């Protein structure tokens, strides 16, 4: 099990009630009705921007960044003296 979801924070506007493939209803209110071998594999690149662009952006923003500061010029205590 995992403790995260890549879709966390996305607003869902609905759910698919029907899925139509090649003119045939293949999902009807959650019931799958397909014939073995009727599908077709369509190769796609992994990590598509449509799904993962927010994840990539979050990872980019979460990287440590250098902070530019002026050198310290204030007093320093010498702890080496006994």
BASE-498268 format. One line per 5 residues: number of its first residue (from 1); their letters; for each residue z, y, x of N, C-alpha, C. Coordinates in steps of 0.1 Angstrom, whole numbers. Atoms other than C-alpha are relative to their C-alpha. Layout:
# BASE-498268
NUM	A	Z:Y:X:Z:Y:X:Z:Y:X; ... $
END
This chain:
# BASE-498268
1	XXXXX	0:-12:8:0:0:0:0:12:9; 0:-13:-7:-5:36:11:7:10:-8; -9:-10:6:15:67:5:-8:13:-3; 8:-12:2:-15:91:0:-12:-4:-8; 12:2:8:-46:95:-21:-10:12:4 $
6	XXXXX	10:-10:-4:-78:113:-9:-3:10:-11; 3:-9:12:-82:128:-44:12:8:-4; -12:-8:4:-47:144:-44:-3:14:-1; 2:-14:2:-48:179:-57:-13:3:-8; 12:-3:7:-82:175:-74:3:-1:-15 $
11	XXXXX	-2:0:15:-84:183:-111:-11:-8:-7; 9:9:7:-99:157:-133:-4:6:-13; 5:-5:13:-120:169:-162:-4:-10:-10; 4:10:9:-127:136:-178:-1:-14:7; 2:14:-6:-133:99:-173:-13:-6:-6 $
16	XXXXX	12:6:6:-164:78:-178:3:-10:-11; -2:9:12:-165:61:-212:-11:-10:1; 12:9:-1:-200:47:-207:-6:2:14; 8:-1:-12:-220:39:-176:-14:-6:-4; 14:5:3:-258:35:-180:-7:-2:13 $
21	XXXXX	8:3:-12:-278:18:-153:-14:-5:-4; 14:4:3:-316:16:-156:-2:-1:-15; 2:0:15:-314:24:-193:8:-10:-8; -9:10:7:-288:-3:-201:14:4:2; -14:-3:0:-252:4:-210:7:-12:8 $
26	XXXXX	-7:11:-8:-232:-16:-183:15:1:-1; -15:-1:2:-197:-2:-190:1:7:-13; -3:-6:13:-185:5:-225:15:0:-3; -14:-1:2:-150:18:-229:8:-10:9; -8:8:-9:-138:0:-198:-5:-15:1 $
31	XXXXX	5:14:0:-156:-33:-206:-13:-1:8; 12:1:-9:-182:-43:-179:-9:-11:-6; 10:10:5:-213:-60:-192:-13:1:8; 11:0:-9:-237:-68:-164:-5:-14:2; 6:13:-3:-261:-96:-155:-1:-1:15 $
36	XXXXX	0:2:-15:-257:-110:-120:-15:1:5; 13:-2:-6:-286:-99:-98:-8:11:-6; 7:-11:6:-296:-70:-120:2:13:8; -3:-13:-8:-282:-44:-95:-9:1:11; 8:-3:-12:-298:-29:-65:8:7:10 $
41	XXXXX	-8:-7:-10:-281:-20:-33:-8:12:5; 6:-12:-5:-288:16:-23:9:4:12; -8:-4:-12:-276:23:13:3:15:0; -4:-14:-1:-256:55:17:9:1:12; -8:-2:-11:-239:71:46:15:0:-4 $
46	XXXXX	-14:0:3:-202:66:48:6:14:2; -8:-12:-1:-177:95:45:-9:12:-6; 9:-11:5:-200:116:22:8:13:-3; -7:-13:1:-192:153:20:4:2:-15; -4:-2:14:-191:151:-18:14:-5:-3 $
51	XXXXX	-13:5:2:-160:130:-16:10:5:10; -9:-2:-11:-145:137:18:0:14:5; 0:-14:-6:-152:175:24:14:6:0; -13:-5:0:-117:184:14:9:-7:10; -8:7:-10:-102:157:36:-3:5:14 $
56	XXXXX	4:-5:-13:-122:169:66:5:14:2; -5:-14:-1:-113:205:59:15:0:3; -14:0:-2:-76:196:56:3:-5:15; -3:5:-14:-77:176:89:-3:11:10; 3:-11:-9:-94:206:106:11:11:0 $
61	XXXXX	-11:-10:2:-68:231:93:13:-5:6; -13:5:-4:-39:208:102:1:-1:16; -1:1:-15:-48:208:140:8:11:6; -8:-10:-7:-24:226:163:-9:11:5; 8:-11:-4:-37:261:172:8:8:10 $
66	XXXXX	-6:-8:-10:-29:282:203:4:13:-6; -4:-13:4:-9:313:196:1:10:12; 0:-10:-11:-16:343:218:12:9:-1; -12:-9:0:15:362:228:0:8:14; -3:-8:-12:25:389:254:10:-8:8 $
71	XXXXX	-10:7:-9:44:375:284:14:6:-3; -13:-4:2:82:377:280:5:9:12; -5:-9:-10:97:407:299:14:3:-1; -14:-3:2:133:407:287:9:-6:10; -10:5:-10:165:397:305:0:-15:0 $
76	XXXXX	-1:15:-1:169:362:318:14:-3:7; -13:4:-6:203:346:325:-2:-10:11; 1:10:-11:207:328:358:12:-10:-1; -11:10:1:227:296:352:2:-8:12; -1:8:-12:223:283:387:12:5:9 $
81	XX	-11:-5:-8:252:305:401:13:-7:-5; -13:6:4:287:288:402:11:8:4 $
END
